[in-house]
Structure formats: C-alpha cells, structure tokens
Amino acid sequence: MLKTDNLQKLNQIGISLSTEKDINKLLELIVDEAMNITNADGGTLYQIIDNNTRLKFEISKNLTFSNFYLNVHLKFYHYC
C-alpha cells in the first residue's frame, strides 16, 4: 500500500473521530484500518479502567479466524 493511501486512511479515521456517533462502528473502523495499514492478521483494542489498574477488552478481530470475530462489550478484564 502506498504511503499516500495510508495517509488518506488515517485522515478518514480522524474525520470519523469527530463525526461518527456509533462508538462500536468507530472502534471497528480503527481496528480495521490499523490492520490494513500494518498488514496485520489481527488487532485488539482495550480500554484502561479503574485508575489505570485494569484493561477492559473492547474489540478484537482476526482474519485467520474470521468465524470467531469478536466485538466484545462484556465484563472481561485483565489486571495490569
């Protein structure tokens, strides 16, 4: 992928940050484009919670195991 394509995708993510109202769509867009730009097979986003002591699993995606695509908003935490 060309650098200009990557910059355009990053610019689109920036625009979506201020315009997209559905947080799930926004998180999915961020993971999808990060995977695309880095040519990654998978990606995961966590939220830091409880005074920076725990990670909350927000979204995970893996192309190899696409049947197991997870968009998780459950109480799955990892202690830091």
C-alpha positions in Angstrom: 0.0 0.0 0.0 1.3 3.5 -0.9 2.1 6.0 1.8 -0.4 8.4 0.4 -3.1 5.7 0.7 -2.1 5.2 4.4 -2.3 9.0 5.0 -5.7 9.1 3.4 -6.9 6.3 5.6 -5.5 8.0 8.7 -7.2 11.2 7.6 -10.5 9.4 7.3 -10.2 7.9 10.8 -9.5 11.4 12.1 -12.7 12.7 10.4 -14.7 9.8 11.8 -13.5 10.6 15.3 -15.4 13.8 15.1 -18.4 12.7 13.0 -19.2 9.0 13.9 -21.8 8.8 16.6 -21.8 4.9 17.0 -18.7 4.0 19.2 -18.8 0.4 18.0 -18.5 1.4 14.4 -15.7 3.8 15.2 -13.8 1.1 17.2 -14.2 -1.3 14.3 -13.0 1.3 11.8 -9.9 2.0 13.9 -9.0 -1.8 14.2 -9.8 -2.5 10.5 -7.7 0.4 9.2 -4.8 -0.2 11.7 -4.8 -3.8 10.5 -4.9 -2.7 6.9 -2.1 -0.1 7.2 0.2 -2.5 9.1 -0.8 -5.6 7.1 -1.7 -7.4 10.3 -3.8 -10.5 10.6 -5.5 -9.3 13.8 -6.0 -6.4 16.1 -7.3 -5.7 19.6 -8.4 -2.6 21.5 -8.5 -2.3 25.2 -9.8 0.4 27.5 -7.8 1.3 30.6 -10.2 1.5 33.6 -10.2 1.7 37.4 -7.5 4.3 37.9 -5.2 2.6 35.3 -5.2 -0.7 37.1 -7.3 -2.9 34.7 -7.8 -3.4 31.0 -11.2 -3.8 29.5 -11.4 -5.9 26.4 -13.3 -3.7 23.8 -12.9 -5.3 20.4 -10.8 -8.0 18.8 -10.5 -9.1 15.2 -8.5 -11.9 13.5 -8.7 -12.5 9.7 -7.4 -16.1 10.0 -10.2 -17.0 12.5 -12.8 -14.7 10.9 -15.6 -17.1 12.0 -14.6 -16.2 15.6 -14.8 -12.4 15.1 -15.4 -10.8 18.4 -16.9 -7.4 19.2 -16.9 -7.8 22.9 -18.5 -5.4 25.3 -18.6 -7.8 28.2 -17.0 -7.6 31.6 -13.7 -9.2 30.6 -10.9 -7.6 32.5 -7.2 -8.0 32.8 -5.4 -6.7 35.9 -2.3 -4.6 35.0 
